[in-house]
């Protein structure tokens, strides 16, 4: 099989359930490992067998992330991951997500080793491996593919904002945040599940590479686009989800933060999807921006005010990232403080019942609540 051509791919060519190892050396469980973190928590596309991170080897990945074992071990090296699998897994996924989106020399060696062993590579970085002669030659020699998830379509195929969003009659809920890598994608994924569990048909529109790698049907890697097309591409994916699924509600994954000096894609999400409601994800114990320690975190109240002044929408709830909180009592105190300060519902999707997350949307949009089916006489 020849190396994949340099065109965007929403998902790899092999079947759903293909086996995968995630490479995330030195970053699993950290902000720059958010792609690996997300795939371990949720993947519709891959059967994840293990995570490679020698600094955390010997731990269960679910226990490390969320305090709940999931049976996916963190192993010290790629050879150890292959020995654990008992065969060569189908895919090696680069689970790293550094701010510069580039590979280090040591990381290149591991991905090239995976190719030499016969593994297809999934790359979510800004560095496109199909433009790298060494990776192209290695993939051709081994008969595997390299997929650059973030590679945008040709400009002639990109969409400008068209106004088609006004034909989308169901509510759109955007999950925005106060920083990058603060949990927006995880909350958006859990919100879709919570609503579907309540009988409300919800569909996720992704805006980053991880959601696409997880197997999301609708999405675009927004931060890889020329800005002129960002709003139009978000609009296009929302319209596609509406026309393709006939949902009751569409949940749109956020990126960065509207206040962020470097990650401004929230502006395009607000303009392109025109959400009726916004949920804001916040880490109360985070004092500085994740990749920019010289800049203080915004308060959640300030972010709410900025969002509501920038767009014709309203914030309907706050979700808490509990990083840095020592125990459940601290999480509860943070939730209570937000609710008291802002007069909005708040919850932690990872430690509180998911019904609370669904209720944020259903209380704000009561028409979405499903009437109980009357019993037969």
C-alpha positions as CSV (number, residue, x, y, z in Angstrom):
1,X,0.0,0.0,0.0
2,X,1.6,3.3,-1.0
3,X,2.0,6.3,1.3
4,X,-1.1,8.4,1.5
5,X,-1.2,11.4,-0.7
6,X,-1.0,14.9,0.9
7,X,-4.7,15.5,1.1
8,X,-6.8,15.8,4.3
9,X,-8.2,12.6,5.7
10,X,-11.1,12.6,8.2
11,X,-10.1,9.1,9.3
12,X,-7.7,6.4,8.3
13,X,-8.6,3.8,5.6
14,X,-8.5,0.7,7.9
15,X,-11.7,-0.5,9.6
16,X,-13.2,0.8,12.8
17,X,-11.7,-1.1,15.7
18,X,-8.2,-1.3,14.3
19,X,-5.6,-1.8,17.0
20,X,-3.4,1.2,18.0
21,X,-0.5,2.2,20.2
22,X,-0.3,5.8,21.3
23,X,3.1,7.5,21.5
24,X,3.2,10.2,24.1
25,X,6.7,10.2,25.6
26,X,7.1,12.5,28.6
27,X,3.7,14.1,28.2
28,X,0.9,11.6,29.0
29,X,-1.5,13.1,31.4
30,X,-0.1,16.6,30.8
31,X,-1.4,19.5,28.7
32,X,0.9,18.7,25.8
33,X,-0.4,15.1,25.8
34,X,-4.0,16.1,25.3
35,X,-4.4,14.1,22.1
36,X,-3.3,10.9,23.9
37,X,-5.4,11.8,26.9
38,X,-8.5,12.2,24.7
39,X,-8.0,9.0,22.8
40,X,-7.5,7.0,26.0
41,X,-10.8,8.4,27.3
42,X,-12.8,8.0,24.1
43,X,-12.2,6.5,20.7
44,X,-14.8,5.3,18.2
45,X,-12.1,4.4,15.7
46,X,-9.3,2.6,17.4
47,X,-8.9,-0.3,19.9
48,X,-6.2,1.4,21.9
49,X,-3.8,-1.3,23.3
50,X,-1.3,0.8,25.2
51,X,0.4,4.2,25.6
52,X,4.1,4.7,25.3
53,X,5.6,7.0,27.9
54,X,8.7,5.8,29.7
55,X,8.3,8.5,32.4
56,X,5.0,7.0,33.5
57,X,5.6,3.3,32.6
58,X,3.9,0.7,34.8
59,X,0.7,2.6,35.4
60,X,-2.8,2.1,34.1
61,X,-3.7,5.0,31.8
62,X,-7.2,5.4,33.1
63,X,-6.1,5.4,36.7
64,X,-3.4,8.0,36.0
65,X,-5.9,10.3,34.1
66,X,-9.1,9.9,36.1
67,X,-8.5,7.6,39.0
68,X,-10.4,4.8,37.3
69,X,-8.6,1.8,35.7
70,X,-9.4,1.1,32.1
71,X,-7.0,-1.7,31.3
72,X,-4.8,0.3,28.9
73,X,-1.2,0.2,30.3
74,X,1.4,2.9,30.0
75,X,4.6,1.1,28.7
76,X,8.2,2.2,28.5
77,X,8.9,1.8,24.8
78,X,7.5,0.9,21.4
79,X,9.2,-2.6,21.5
80,X,7.5,-3.2,24.9
81,X,4.2,-2.1,23.5
82,X,4.5,-4.6,20.6
83,X,5.5,-7.4,23.0
84,X,2.4,-6.5,25.1
85,X,0.2,-6.6,22.0
86,X,1.6,-10.0,20.9
87,X,1.8,-8.8,17.3
88,X,2.3,-5.6,15.3
89,X,-0.7,-3.3,16.0
90,X,-2.2,-1.6,13.0
91,X,-1.5,2.0,14.0
92,X,1.0,4.1,15.8
93,X,-0.7,7.4,16.8
94,X,1.3,10.4,17.7
95,X,-0.5,11.5,20.9
96,X,1.7,14.6,21.5
97,X,0.2,18.1,21.1
98,X,3.0,20.6,21.7
99,X,2.3,24.3,21.2
100,X,4.7,24.5,18.2
101,X,3.2,21.3,16.6
102,X,6.6,20.0,15.7
103,X,8.5,16.7,16.2
104,X,11.8,16.5,18.1
105,X,14.6,14.4,16.7
106,X,13.9,11.7,19.3
107,X,10.2,11.6,18.5
108,X,11.0,11.2,14.8
109,X,13.1,8.1,15.5
110,X,10.2,6.4,17.3
111,X,7.6,7.1,14.6
112,X,10.1,6.0,11.9
113,X,10.7,2.8,13.9
114,X,6.9,2.2,14.0
115,X,6.8,2.6,10.2
116,X,9.7,0.2,9.8
117,X,7.8,-2.4,11.9
118,X,4.8,-2.1,9.6
119,X,2.6,0.3,11.5
120,X,0.5,3.0,9.8
121,X,1.2,6.4,11.4
122,X,-1.5,8.9,12.4
123,X,-0.1,12.4,12.9
124,X,-2.0,15.3,14.4
125,X,0.8,17.8,14.5
126,X,1.2,20.9,12.3
127,X,4.3,19.3,10.8
128,X,3.0,17.3,7.9
129,X,5.0,14.0,7.6
130,X,3.8,13.5,4.0
131,X,6.0,16.5,3.1
132,X,9.1,14.9,4.7
133,X,11.1,12.8,2.3
134,X,12.4,10.5,5.0
135,X,8.9,9.6,6.2
136,X,7.6,9.3,2.6
137,X,10.5,6.9,1.7
138,X,10.1,4.9,4.9
139,X,6.3,4.5,4.4
140,X,6.8,3.4,0.7
141,X,9.4,0.9,1.7
142,X,7.2,-0.6,4.4
143,X,3.9,-0.4,2.5
144,X,2.1,1.6,5.1
145,X,0.3,4.9,5.2
146,X,1.0,8.2,7.0
147,X,-2.1,10.3,7.7
148,X,-1.6,14.0,8.5
149,X,-4.9,14.7,10.2
150,X,-4.4,18.5,10.3
151,X,-3.7,18.9,6.6
152,X,-6.5,21.2,5.2
153,X,-8.3,20.7,2.0
154,X,-7.1,22.6,-1.0
155,X,-8.1,26.2,-0.9
156,X,-10.5,25.8,-3.8
157,X,-12.4,23.3,-1.7
158,X,-12.6,25.4,1.5
159,X,-15.8,27.2,2.4
160,X,-16.3,30.9,3.1
161,X,-19.1,31.8,5.5
162,X,-22.3,31.7,3.4
163,X,-25.3,32.2,5.8
164,X,-26.4,28.6,5.5
165,X,-26.2,28.4,9.3
166,X,-29.5,30.3,9.4
167,X,-31.2,27.2,7.9
168,X,-30.1,25.1,10.9
169,X,-33.2,25.1,13.1
170,X,-31.9,23.1,16.1
171,X,-30.0,24.8,18.9
172,X,-26.2,24.8,18.8
173,X,-24.3,24.6,22.0
174,X,-20.6,25.6,22.0
175,X,-18.3,24.4,24.7
176,X,-15.7,27.1,25.0
177,X,-13.1,27.7,27.8
178,X,-10.7,30.0,29.6
179,X,-7.5,28.4,28.2
180,X,-6.2,25.8,25.8
181,X,-6.0,22.2,27.0
182,X,-8.5,22.9,29.7
183,X,-11.0,20.1,28.9
184,X,-13.4,21.5,26.3
185,X,-13.3,18.4,24.1
186,X,-13.8,16.0,26.9
187,X,-16.8,18.0,28.2
188,X,-18.3,18.3,24.7
189,X,-18.0,14.5,24.2
190,X,-19.6,13.8,27.6
191,X,-22.3,16.3,26.9
192,X,-23.3,14.5,23.7
193,X,-23.4,11.2,25.6
194,X,-25.4,12.7,28.5
195,X,-28.0,14.2,26.1
196,X,-28.3,11.0,24.1
197,X,-28.8,9.1,27.3
198,X,-31.7,11.3,28.1
199,X,-33.3,10.7,24.7
200,X,-32.2,13.9,23.1
201,X,-30.4,13.3,19.8
202,X,-27.2,15.2,20.0
203,X,-24.3,15.3,17.5
204,X,-20.8,16.5,18.0
205,X,-19.0,18.8,15.6
206,X,-15.3,18.7,16.3
207,X,-12.9,21.6,15.7
208,X,-9.6,20.0,16.5
209,X,-7.4,17.1,15.4
210,X,-8.1,14.9,18.4
211,X,-11.9,14.7,17.8
212,X,-11.2,13.7,14.2
213,X,-8.8,11.1,15.4
214,X,-11.3,9.7,17.8
215,X,-13.6,9.0,14.9
216,X,-15.8,12.0,14.9
217,X,-18.0,12.1,11.8
218,X,-18.2,15.9,11.5
219,X,-15.2,18.2,12.1
220,X,-12.3,20.3,10.9
221,X,-8.9,21.0,12.3
222,X,-9.6,24.7,12.6
223,X,-6.2,25.9,13.7
224,X,-4.6,24.6,10.5
225,X,-6.8,26.8,8.2
226,X,-6.2,30.2,6.6
227,X,-8.3,32.4,8.9
228,X,-10.5,33.6,6.1
229,X,-12.1,30.2,5.8
230,X,-12.4,29.3,9.5
231,X,-15.9,30.6,10.1
232,X,-17.1,29.1,6.8
233,X,-15.6,25.7,7.5
234,X,-17.3,25.6,11.0
235,X,-20.6,26.6,9.4
236,X,-20.2,23.9,6.7
237,X,-19.6,21.1,9.3
238,X,-22.6,22.2,11.4
239,X,-24.8,22.3,8.3
240,X,-23.5,18.9,7.3
241,X,-24.3,17.5,10.8
242,X,-27.8,19.0,10.7
243,X,-28.6,17.7,7.2
244,X,-27.0,14.3,7.8
245,X,-28.3,13.5,11.2
246,X,-31.5,15.6,11.8
247,X,-30.4,16.1,15.5
248,X,-32.3,17.8,18.3
249,X,-29.1,19.7,19.2
250,X,-25.6,20.1,17.9
251,X,-22.7,20.4,20.3
252,X,-19.6,22.3,18.9
253,X,-16.2,21.7,20.4
254,X,-14.3,24.8,21.4
255,X,-10.6,25.7,20.8
256,X,-8.3,27.9,22.8
257,X,-10.2,30.8,24.5
258,X,-11.8,34.0,23.2
259,X,-9.5,35.9,25.5
260,X,-6.3,33.9,24.6
261,X,-3.5,35.9,22.9
262,X,-2.4,33.0,20.7
263,X,-5.4,30.6,20.2
264,X,-8.2,32.8,18.8
265,X,-10.3,30.1,17.0
266,X,-13.1,30.6,19.5
267,X,-14.0,33.7,17.6
268,X,-14.5,31.7,14.4
269,X,-16.5,29.0,16.3
270,X,-18.9,31.7,17.6
271,X,-19.3,33.3,14.2
272,X,-19.5,30.2,12.2
273,X,-21.8,28.1,14.4
274,X,-23.8,31.0,15.9
275,X,-24.6,29.0,19.1
276,X,-27.8,29.6,21.0
277,X,-25.9,28.7,24.2
278,X,-22.4,28.4,25.5
279,X,-20.9,26.3,28.2
280,X,-17.5,27.6,29.6
281,X,-14.9,25.2,30.8
282,X,-12.6,26.6,33.5
283,X,-9.7,25.4,35.7
284,X,-10.1,27.4,39.0
285,X,-6.7,26.4,40.3
286,X,-4.8,27.2,37.1
287,X,-3.0,30.5,37.7
288,X,-1.4,31.2,34.4
289,X,-2.1,30.1,30.8
290,X,-0.9,26.6,30.0
291,X,1.6,27.5,27.3
292,X,2.2,31.1,28.3
293,X,3.2,31.3,32.0
294,X,3.8,35.0,31.7
295,X,0.0,35.6,31.3
296,X,-2.4,35.2,34.1
297,X,-5.5,33.1,33.6
298,X,-8.7,35.1,33.1
299,X,-11.5,34.8,35.6
300,X,-14.4,32.8,34.5
301,X,-16.6,35.8,35.0
302,X,-14.5,37.9,32.7
303,X,-14.6,35.2,30.0
304,X,-18.4,34.9,30.3
305,X,-18.7,38.7,29.9
306,X,-16.4,38.7,26.9
307,X,-18.3,35.9,25.1
308,X,-21.7,37.4,25.6
309,X,-20.4,40.8,24.4
310,X,-18.7,39.4,21.4
311,X,-21.6,37.2,20.1
312,X,-25.4,37.1,20.1
313,X,-25.5,34.2,22.6
314,X,-25.7,33.4,26.3
315,X,-23.6,31.3,28.6
316,X,-25.8,28.6,30.2
317,X,-23.4,26.9,32.5
318,X,-19.8,26.4,33.7
319,X,-17.9,23.2,33.8
320,X,-14.9,22.7,36.1
321,X,-11.6,21.2,35.4
322,X,-10.5,19.9,38.8
323,X,-6.7,19.9,38.2
324,X,-4.9,21.0,41.3
325,X,-7.8,20.3,43.6
326,X,-6.8,17.9,46.4
327,X,-10.1,16.1,47.0
328,X,-13.8,16.0,46.3
329,X,-14.6,18.6,48.9
330,X,-12.4,21.1,47.1
331,X,-14.2,20.3,43.8
332,X,-17.5,20.9,45.5
333,X,-16.4,24.2,47.0
334,X,-15.2,25.4,43.6
335,X,-18.5,24.5,42.0
336,X,-20.5,26.2,44.8
337,X,-18.4,29.3,44.5
338,X,-18.9,29.6,40.8
339,X,-22.7,29.1,41.1
340,X,-22.9,31.7,43.9
341,X,-20.7,34.2,42.0
342,X,-22.3,33.9,38.5
343,X,-25.8,32.6,39.2
344,X,-25.2,29.9,36.6
345,X,-25.3,26.1,37.1
346,X,-21.8,24.5,37.4
347,X,-20.5,20.9,37.5
348,X,-17.4,18.8,37.0
349,X,-18.2,16.3,34.2
350,X,-15.6,13.9,35.4
351,X,-16.6,13.6,39.0
352,X,-20.3,14.6,39.1
353,X,-23.3,12.7,37.5
354,X,-23.5,13.4,33.8
355,X,-27.2,14.2,34.3
356,X,-26.1,17.6,35.7
357,X,-24.3,18.3,32.4
358,X,-27.4,17.4,30.4
359,X,-29.6,19.5,32.7
360,X,-27.6,22.6,31.8
361,X,-28.8,22.4,28.3
362,X,-32.3,21.1,29.0
363,X,-33.0,23.8,31.6
364,X,-31.8,26.4,29.2
365,X,-33.8,25.0,26.3
366,X,-36.8,23.2,27.8
367,X,-38.3,22.5,24.4
368,X,-35.7,19.8,24.1
369,X,-37.0,17.8,27.0
370,X,-38.8,14.7,25.7
371,X,-42.3,14.1,26.8
372,X,-42.8,10.7,28.4
373,X,-44.5,8.2,26.1
374,X,-48.0,7.5,27.5
375,X,-48.5,3.9,28.6
376,X,-50.8,1.7,26.6
377,X,-54.3,1.4,28.1
